[in-house]
């Protein structure tokens, strides 16, 4: 699911537009209703103000290091999940209502804002944090946009993808499903088509990531099945060099010890073993 940016719901953008409107009204030597609107809606401790401050914090930080940029964005999106969204929605409705009463809303929202791309990207990221499964590519693209604003440097797409995988893996089970989608996206570069076994182990890796014992047991059971399958299929391989290579592979298929923490490398190896078994099956 790709979330569509809404100018009417982006409190950071609306504030910037109100500031520009004040400047326009002042130059026209007329009283500016935007001043009263800002005082009414952008002060205090409302949900709308809490949300606005997240946009403000992003805009106020430029030229930071990559690590600090990652930290800022992670903190901002996490805080956004704790805001009362229903309350903020009602306050935004009242805000837009007053803007419409004071100005031509089409002209108001047609004004150009310097950091529009960063504001729009942050809106989409915060919405993704509070919605069901989102398109992982969409999340990566928007995170890259915000990070490029913060660091003022070009972002590496694969590195951004990796940090998102790590970030979402820390969240609860429902959000880990999003990580599962991102992992599938990540590994699609290595495999044209995923085998059912590969999809299953990835799903288990996400759903059981908080239970090392369960995950280790599952992987060791799968490794035993693969080792058995390799021995069986090896009988059909006539090439002597290929047999030697398969013997080496079989030696490396060893169970994970109880003292070893299951990590990405174990999963990647298992995915590759599944691929090998599938190739042997088709010989």
Buried (B, 14 or more C-beta within 10 A) or exposed (E): EEBEBEBEBBBBBBBBBBBBBBEBBEEEEEEBBBBEBBEEBBEEEBBBBBBBBBBBBBBEBEEBEBEEBBEBBBEBBEBBEEBBBEBBEBBBEEBBEBBEEBBEBEEBBEEEBEBBBBBBBBBBBBBBBEEEEBBBBBBBBBBBBBBBBBBEEEBEEEEBBBBBBEBBBEBEEEBBBBBBBBBBBBBEEEBEEBBEBBBBBBBBBBBBBEEBEBBBBBBBEBBEBBBEBBEEBBEEBEEEEEEEEBEEBBEEBEBBEEEEEBEBEBBEBBBBBBBBBBEBEEE
